[in-house]
Amino acid sequence: MKTKFFFLYILLFPVLIFSQQKIGYVVTENIMKELTEAVDAQKQLDNIASQWQEQLKKMQDDSKKKFEEYDQRKLFLSDRRRDEMEKELQDLDSKIIEFRTQKFGNKGELFTKQNDLMKPIQEKILKAIKSVADTDGYEYIFDKSSSTLLLYSNEKNDVTQKVISYLKAK
């Protein structure tokens, strides 16, 4: 694998030297911190998540309390009543799992709400990045805060502040 990258590097190195392409990067996290609407959206998401966490904790506490009550009394209960209580406990556990999945799962309400709130903001940021790239002649702009491999970056290529200035000017 390393040899493939080495040969690719050897082949592309002359092209990179002579083409003089302008490459920059941004730190999206910094842009999001500076953008009021992104901060507000994150606060809104945090509030929603906090409310749902409280509901989930209450459900779990209720379930734990009922289980402890059942555990203390199970030896004195009739078979029918013991079965009823066990079913109630299973139903409570199922409701907890369902609630957690519905609110916090991969396709849960929090994920959907995050997409609804953040997508327009992300599109606005991408538009600003494109505008800065076009204005300043950048061929490529990487996001330093993402998982994209960026082994080295010179501070002079950081266009984060230009993007923030562009967004604030609008």
C-alpha positions in Angstrom: 0.0 0.0 0.0 2.8 2.4 0.9 4.6 1.6 -2.4 1.5 2.5 -4.3 1.3 5.9 -2.6 5.0 6.4 -3.2 4.7 5.7 -6.9 1.7 7.9 -7.1 3.6 10.7 -5.3 6.6 10.3 -7.7 4.2 10.5 -10.7 2.3 13.5 -9.4 5.1 15.4 -7.8 6.2 17.2 -11.1 2.6 18.0 -11.9 2.1 19.6 -8.5 5.3 21.6 -8.7 4.6 23.0 -12.2 0.9 23.5 -11.9 1.1 25.9 -8.9 -2.4 25.1 -7.7 -3.5 27.1 -4.7 -4.7 24.9 -1.9 -6.3 26.1 1.3 -8.1 24.7 4.3 -10.7 25.7 6.8 -11.5 24.6 10.3 -15.3 24.1 10.2 -15.6 23.8 14.0 -14.3 27.4 14.3 -16.7 28.6 11.6 -19.6 26.9 13.4 -18.5 28.6 16.7 -18.5 32.0 15.1 -21.8 31.6 13.2 -24.7 32.8 15.5 -27.3 30.6 13.8 -25.1 27.5 14.2 -24.6 28.3 17.9 -28.4 28.8 18.3 -29.2 25.6 16.5 -26.7 23.6 18.6 -28.2 25.1 21.8 -31.7 24.1 20.6 -30.5 20.5 19.9 -28.8 20.4 23.3 -32.0 21.5 25.0 -34.1 18.9 23.2 -31.6 16.2 23.9 -31.5 17.2 27.6 -35.3 17.1 27.9 -35.3 13.6 26.3 -32.5 12.4 28.6 -34.5 13.6 31.6 -37.5 11.7 30.4 -35.4 8.6 29.7 -33.9 8.8 33.2 -37.3 9.1 34.8 -38.5 6.0 32.9 -35.4 4.1 34.0 -35.8 5.2 37.6 -39.5 4.1 37.6 -38.5 0.8 36.1 -35.8 0.3 38.7 -38.2 1.2 41.5 -40.8 -1.3 40.2 -38.2 -4.0 39.8 -37.0 -3.5 43.4 -40.6 -3.6 44.6 -41.2 -6.8 42.7 -37.9 -8.3 43.9 -38.9 -7.7 47.5 -42.4 -9.1 47.2 -42.0 -11.9 44.6 -41.8 -14.7 47.2 -45.1 -13.6 48.7 -47.0 -13.2 45.4 -49.3 -15.6 43.8 -48.1 -17.1 40.5 -50.6 -15.1 38.6 -49.6 -11.8 40.2 -45.9 -12.6 39.8 -46.5 -13.2 36.1 -48.4 -9.9 35.8 -45.7 -8.0 37.4 -43.0 -9.6 35.3 -44.9 -8.7 32.2 -45.2 -5.1 33.4 -41.5 -5.0 34.0 -40.8 -6.4 30.5 -43.2 -3.9 29.0 -41.5 -1.0 30.8 -38.1 -2.2 29.5 -39.5 -2.4 26.0 -40.9 1.1 26.3 -37.5 2.4 27.5 -35.7 0.7 24.6 -38.3 2.0 22.1 -38.1 5.6 23.5 -34.2 5.5 23.4 -34.3 4.3 19.8 -37.1 6.7 18.7 -35.3 9.7 20.2 -31.6 8.9 20.0 -31.3 6.2 17.4 -29.6 6.4 14.0 -32.8 7.6 12.4 -34.3 9.0 15.5 -35.9 12.3 16.1 -32.7 14.0 17.4 -30.8 12.9 14.2 -33.7 14.2 12.0 -33.9 17.5 13.9 -30.1 17.9 13.7 -30.3 17.4 9.9 -33.2 19.8 9.6 -31.4 22.5 11.6 -27.9 22.1 10.3 -28.4 21.4 6.6 -29.2 25.0 5.7 -26.2 26.2 7.8 -23.9 23.7 6.2 -25.1 24.7 2.7 -24.5 28.4 3.7 -20.9 27.6 4.8 -20.2 25.6 1.7 -21.4 28.5 -0.4 -19.2 30.9 1.5 -16.2 28.5 1.1 -16.8 28.3 -2.6 -17.1 32.1 -2.9 -13.8 32.6 -1.0 -12.2 29.9 -3.2 -13.4 31.5 -6.4 -12.4 35.0 -5.2 -8.9 34.1 -4.0 -8.2 31.5 -6.7 -8.0 28.3 -4.6 -8.2 25.1 -6.5 -8.8 22.9 -3.4 -10.0 23.7 0.1 -9.9 20.9 2.7 -11.6 20.8 6.1 -8.9 20.3 8.7 -11.4 19.3 11.4 -12.8 16.3 9.3 -11.4 12.9 8.9 -9.8 13.9 5.6 -6.2 13.1 5.7 -4.3 16.4 6.0 -0.8 15.6 7.2 0.6 19.2 7.2 -0.9 22.6 6.8 0.8 26.0 6.7 -1.1 28.6 8.6 -1.0 31.0 5.6 -3.3 28.6 3.7 -6.0 28.8 6.5 -9.0 30.5 4.9 -11.3 30.0 7.9 -11.2 33.7 8.9 -12.0 34.7 5.3 -15.1 32.4 5.3 -16.2 33.7 8.7 -15.8 37.3 7.4 -17.8 36.4 4.3 -20.6 34.9 6.3 -20.7 37.9 8.7 -20.8 40.3 5.8 -24.0 38.7 4.5 
